[in-house]
Amino acid sequence: MKSRLLLTGCAALMAAAMAFDANSQGYENTKEWWRRYKEQKEAINAHMKRYGINREDITALRRLRETWPPYSEPHTRIPAEEFLNPGEHYRFELDEYIINMLVPTHGKHDTGQWIYPYVNTHAPDAAMKEYLEQEKGSLPIASLGWYNCVFFGCMNSRGDVSGVTMTYRILSPEEISGKFSTPENLRKGQIEWNQYLIKQAQTRYGSNPIISRAEEEAYQIAINPEIVTINGRVWVRYAMNMYMTRDYHYLTTLSPGRMLSVRFGMPNGHDYNAQPDPSTWPGSAKKAYANMEKMAASLRVSKIDDDGSPDPFVVERVEPAPLPVREPLPSSQ
């Protein structure tokens, strides 16, 4: 059954998924219903593993998930480790932009390796429009984690996990004309925001008897916001220390009226304030930092049908990273 569904192609997969009633009226909590649901899901996933991640299969997954109540999230995610290999590139199509980032050779995955390959905020359907309003225009694009240590020499019992989160957000008119209008405005605006966050944290921590003085004092700026250029695009980069952890942030504006944030989290369990130099960190933290450097250096933003209009965040226009090598789709698809 599974192989037959796979050969029918993408169109048949979508039709089969949509055959389930979209309002879940056909839902039955029976072994037969769940067997059919599992078959459909496995067939769609097998199609993507064989031919690559594509918009039609992601749409088919969404339609299938709509049949399983309670359904509340049209923003569709897939487990990255099932479809991508180390050395290939993550690919996200966010409205008119394509975002790429290297899949690291990072060892064992954490339990979460989620990516959201496609986003349309310019012309969302009713469910997606409601979801965007609910989330105030902010969408997760990736939530990735890796173990940097196994068994011996770890800083904590969770395997010294490091991770990456990517967020795509609709900007307000005030943000478009203000903080996010130019790289320099973004840098200055982030400096002010970081200082505000520290003051807020000190006030909050100072009034909480459960939080230690060490935790309160640990919340510090590790790297002040600075302008960097990666593969032709201008980003604002900074780093913040918290109690026994550090986050690196990369921000850029995607015109018109969108922003992209990439956050790299270092393993928990090391005093990054006491030892700010990565060369002095424990082995697992060094490993996480080295992988972060490779992934950050691989960040690539390209615009679909770019007309060459001036953009203060673009120094040089680049092509997307190569697609993972998979079988070509049959001509019928």
C-alpha positions as CSV (number, residue, x, y, z in Angstrom):
1,M,0.0,0.0,0.0
2,K,2.8,2.4,1.0
3,S,4.8,1.9,-2.2
4,R,1.7,2.2,-4.4
5,L,0.8,5.6,-2.8
6,L,4.4,6.8,-3.2
7,L,4.3,6.0,-7.0
8,T,1.1,7.9,-7.5
9,G,3.0,11.1,-7.0
10,C,2.5,14.3,-5.2
11,A,-0.9,15.2,-6.7
12,A,-2.4,11.9,-5.5
13,L,-0.9,12.4,-2.1
14,M,-2.6,15.8,-1.7
15,A,-5.9,14.4,-2.9
16,A,-5.7,11.5,-0.5
17,A,-4.9,13.8,2.4
18,M,-7.7,16.2,1.5
19,A,-10.1,13.2,1.3
20,F,-10.2,13.3,5.1
21,D,-12.9,15.9,6.0
22,A,-11.1,19.2,6.6
23,N,-13.5,20.0,9.5
24,S,-12.6,16.7,11.2
25,Q,-16.2,15.6,10.8
26,G,-14.9,12.3,9.4
27,Y,-12.5,11.8,12.4
28,E,-12.9,8.5,14.2
29,N,-10.8,7.4,17.1
30,T,-10.4,3.9,15.7
31,K,-7.5,1.7,14.8
32,E,-8.7,1.8,11.1
33,W,-8.7,5.6,11.1
34,W,-5.3,5.9,12.7
35,R,-3.9,3.2,10.3
36,R,-5.1,5.3,7.3
37,Y,-3.7,8.5,8.8
38,K,-0.3,6.9,9.5
39,E,-0.2,5.4,6.0
40,Q,-0.9,8.9,4.4
41,K,1.7,10.6,6.6
42,E,4.4,7.9,5.9
43,A,3.7,8.1,2.2
44,I,4.1,11.9,2.1
45,N,7.3,11.7,4.1
46,A,8.7,8.9,1.9
47,H,8.0,11.1,-1.1
48,M,10.0,14.0,0.4
49,K,12.9,11.7,1.4
50,R,13.1,10.4,-2.1
51,Y,12.5,13.6,-4.1
52,G,13.3,16.4,-1.7
53,I,11.2,18.7,0.5
54,N,8.7,20.6,-1.6
55,R,5.7,22.9,-1.2
56,E,3.1,20.4,-2.4
57,D,4.1,17.7,0.1
58,I,4.2,20.3,3.0
59,T,0.7,21.4,1.9
60,A,-0.5,17.7,1.9
61,L,0.9,17.3,5.4
62,R,-1.0,20.3,6.6
63,R,-4.3,19.1,5.0
64,L,-3.8,15.7,6.6
65,R,-3.1,17.2,10.1
66,E,-6.3,19.3,9.7
67,T,-8.2,16.1,10.0
68,W,-6.9,15.3,13.5
69,P,-8.7,17.3,16.2
70,P,-8.0,19.5,17.9
71,Y,-6.3,21.3,15.0
72,S,-4.9,24.8,15.7
73,E,-1.7,25.4,13.8
74,P,-1.6,25.8,10.1
75,H,2.2,26.7,10.2
76,T,3.5,23.3,9.2
77,R,6.8,21.8,10.5
78,I,8.8,18.7,9.8
79,P,11.6,16.9,11.6
80,A,14.8,18.1,9.8
81,E,16.9,15.1,10.6
82,E,14.6,12.8,8.6
83,F,15.0,14.8,5.4
84,L,18.5,16.5,5.5
85,N,22.0,15.2,5.9
86,P,25.1,16.9,7.4
87,G,26.8,19.1,4.8
88,E,23.6,19.9,3.0
89,H,21.7,23.2,3.6
90,Y,18.5,24.0,5.3
91,R,16.2,25.9,2.9
92,F,13.4,28.2,3.9
93,E,11.1,30.0,1.5
94,L,9.8,33.0,3.4
95,D,7.5,35.0,1.1
96,E,9.8,36.3,-1.7
97,Y,13.1,35.3,0.1
98,I,15.1,32.1,0.2
99,I,17.1,31.5,3.4
100,N,19.9,28.9,3.5
101,M,22.0,27.6,6.4
102,L,24.5,24.7,6.6
103,V,23.4,21.5,8.2
104,P,26.3,20.9,10.7
105,T,28.2,17.7,11.3
106,H,27.2,17.8,14.9
107,G,26.8,14.3,16.2
108,K,23.6,13.2,18.0
109,H,20.5,15.3,17.6
110,D,18.5,16.6,20.5
111,T,14.8,15.6,20.6
112,G,13.9,18.7,18.7
113,Q,15.0,19.2,15.1
114,W,12.0,21.2,13.6
115,I,12.0,23.3,10.5
116,Y,9.1,25.2,8.8
117,P,10.1,25.3,5.1
118,Y,7.5,27.6,3.7
119,V,5.8,30.8,4.8
120,N,3.4,33.1,3.0
121,T,2.5,36.2,5.0
122,H,1.6,38.4,2.1
123,A,-1.5,36.4,1.0
124,P,-2.3,34.0,3.9
125,D,-5.4,31.9,3.8
126,A,-8.0,32.4,6.6
127,A,-6.4,29.9,9.0
128,M,-2.9,31.3,8.6
129,K,-4.2,34.9,8.9
130,E,-5.8,34.0,12.2
131,Y,-2.6,32.3,13.3
132,L,-0.5,35.3,12.4
133,E,-2.8,37.6,14.4
134,Q,-2.6,35.2,17.4
135,E,1.2,35.2,17.2
136,K,1.4,38.9,16.6
137,G,3.1,38.4,13.3
138,S,6.0,36.3,14.7
139,L,6.7,32.9,13.2
140,P,9.2,30.2,14.2
141,I,11.2,29.0,11.2
142,A,13.6,26.6,12.9
143,S,14.1,25.0,16.3
144,L,17.2,22.8,16.3
145,G,19.3,21.2,19.0
146,W,22.4,19.0,19.3
147,Y,24.2,17.1,22.1
148,N,27.8,18.2,22.4
149,C,28.8,15.7,25.1
150,V,27.9,12.1,25.9
151,F,28.5,10.3,29.2
152,F,31.8,11.6,30.6
153,G,33.1,15.2,31.0
154,C,29.7,16.9,30.5
155,M,28.9,20.1,32.2
156,N,25.3,19.0,32.9
157,S,23.2,15.9,32.8
158,R,21.4,17.0,29.5
159,G,24.4,16.3,27.3
160,D,25.5,20.0,27.0
161,V,22.8,20.8,24.4
162,S,23.4,23.7,22.0
163,G,20.7,24.9,19.6
164,V,19.5,27.3,17.0
165,T,16.2,29.1,16.7
166,M,15.1,31.2,13.7
167,T,12.2,33.6,13.8
168,Y,10.5,35.5,10.9
169,R,8.4,38.5,12.0
170,I,6.2,41.1,10.4
171,L,7.3,44.6,11.4
172,S,5.1,47.4,12.5
173,P,5.0,50.7,10.5
174,E,7.0,52.3,13.3
175,E,9.7,49.6,13.1
176,I,9.9,49.8,9.3
177,S,10.6,53.5,9.4
178,G,12.6,53.4,12.6
179,K,14.7,50.7,14.2
180,F,14.7,48.3,11.2
181,S,15.1,50.9,8.5
182,T,19.0,50.8,8.2
183,P,21.8,48.6,9.7
184,E,23.0,51.6,11.8
185,N,19.5,52.2,13.2
186,L,19.1,48.5,13.9
187,R,22.5,48.5,15.7
188,K,21.6,51.5,17.8
189,G,18.1,50.3,18.5
190,Q,19.4,46.9,19.7
191,I,21.9,48.6,22.0
192,E,19.1,50.5,23.7
193,W,16.9,47.4,23.9
194,N,19.6,45.2,25.4
195,Q,20.3,47.9,28.1
196,Y,16.6,48.0,28.8
197,L,16.4,44.2,29.1
198,I,19.3,44.2,31.6
199,K,17.6,46.9,33.8
200,Q,14.4,44.9,33.7
201,A,16.1,41.7,34.7
202,Q,18.0,43.4,37.5
203,T,14.7,44.8,38.8
204,R,12.9,41.5,38.5
205,Y,15.7,39.4,40.0
206,G,16.4,41.8,42.8
207,S,12.8,41.6,44.0
208,N,12.8,37.8,43.9
209,P,14.3,36.1,47.0
210,I,14.5,32.7,45.2
211,I,17.0,34.1,42.6
212,S,20.6,34.2,43.7
213,R,22.8,37.3,43.4
214,A,25.0,35.3,41.0
215,E,22.0,34.7,38.7
216,E,21.1,38.4,38.9
217,E,24.7,39.5,38.1
218,A,25.2,37.0,35.3
219,Y,22.8,38.7,32.9
220,Q,25.3,40.8,30.9
221,I,26.1,41.9,27.4
222,A,28.9,39.7,26.1
223,I,29.3,41.4,22.7
224,N,27.7,44.8,22.0
225,P,25.6,45.0,18.8
226,E,27.9,45.3,15.8
227,I,27.4,45.3,12.0
228,V,28.7,42.3,10.1
229,T,28.4,41.2,6.5
230,I,27.7,37.5,5.7
231,N,27.5,36.4,2.1
232,G,26.5,39.8,0.8
233,R,23.9,40.6,3.5
234,V,24.3,43.0,6.4
235,W,23.4,41.7,9.8
236,V,23.5,43.1,13.4
237,R,25.3,40.6,15.7
238,Y,25.5,40.6,19.5
239,A,25.8,38.2,22.4
240,M,24.2,38.0,25.8
241,N,25.3,36.1,28.9
242,M,22.8,34.7,31.3
243,Y,23.4,32.4,34.3
244,M,25.7,29.6,33.0
245,T,24.8,30.2,29.4
246,R,25.3,32.5,26.4
247,D,23.3,33.3,23.3
248,Y,24.5,34.8,20.0
249,H,22.0,36.8,17.9
250,Y,22.0,37.7,14.3
251,L,19.3,40.2,13.0
252,T,18.5,41.5,9.5
253,T,15.7,43.3,7.8
254,L,14.0,41.7,4.8
255,S,12.1,44.3,2.8
256,P,9.3,45.0,2.6
257,G,8.4,45.0,6.3
258,R,9.9,41.7,7.6
259,M,12.8,40.8,9.8
260,L,14.8,37.6,10.4
261,S,16.4,36.6,13.7
262,V,18.8,33.7,14.2
263,R,19.8,32.8,17.7
264,F,22.6,30.3,18.6
265,G,22.5,29.0,22.2
266,M,25.6,27.7,23.9
267,P,25.5,24.8,26.3
268,N,24.3,25.4,29.8
269,G,26.7,24.8,32.7
270,H,29.7,27.2,32.1
271,D,30.4,30.6,33.6
272,Y,30.7,32.6,30.3
273,N,31.2,35.9,32.2
274,A,34.2,34.6,34.0
275,Q,35.7,33.1,30.8
276,P,34.5,35.2,27.8
277,D,37.1,33.8,25.4
278,P,35.8,30.7,23.6
279,S,39.4,29.2,23.5
280,T,39.2,28.8,27.3
281,W,35.9,27.0,27.3
282,P,35.2,23.3,28.1
283,G,35.3,20.9,25.2
284,S,31.6,20.7,24.6
285,A,31.2,24.5,24.6
286,K,34.1,24.8,22.2
287,K,32.4,22.3,19.9
288,A,29.2,24.2,20.0
289,Y,31.0,27.5,19.3
290,A,32.9,26.0,16.3
291,N,29.6,24.7,14.8
292,M,27.9,28.0,15.4
293,E,30.7,29.8,13.5
294,K,30.3,27.5,10.5
295,M,26.5,27.8,10.5
296,A,26.6,31.6,10.9
297,A,29.1,31.9,8.1
298,S,26.9,29.9,5.8
299,L,23.8,32.1,6.3
300,R,22.6,33.1,2.8
301,V,19.7,35.3,1.9
302,S,18.5,35.6,-1.7
303,K,15.4,37.2,-3.2
304,I,13.2,35.5,-5.7
305,D,12.7,37.6,-8.9
306,D,15.0,40.3,-7.5
307,D,14.6,43.5,-9.4
308,G,17.8,45.0,-8.0
309,S,16.1,47.8,-6.1
310,P,18.4,49.5,-3.5
311,D,18.4,47.8,-0.1
312,P,20.6,49.1,2.8
313,F,20.9,45.5,4.0
314,V,22.3,44.2,0.8
315,V,26.0,44.6,-0.2
316,E,26.0,41.9,-2.9
317,R,23.3,39.8,-4.3
318,V,23.9,36.1,-4.1
319,E,22.3,32.9,-5.4
320,P,20.7,30.3,-3.1
321,A,22.8,27.4,-1.8
322,P,22.6,24.2,-3.8
323,L,19.6,22.0,-3.2
324,P,20.2,18.6,-1.6
325,V,20.8,16.0,-4.3
326,R,17.7,13.8,-4.6
327,E,16.0,11.8,-7.3
328,P,14.3,14.0,-10.0
329,L,10.6,14.1,-9.9
330,P,8.9,11.9,-12.5
331,S,7.7,14.0,-15.5
332,S,4.1,13.4,-14.5
333,Q,4.7,15.4,-11.3
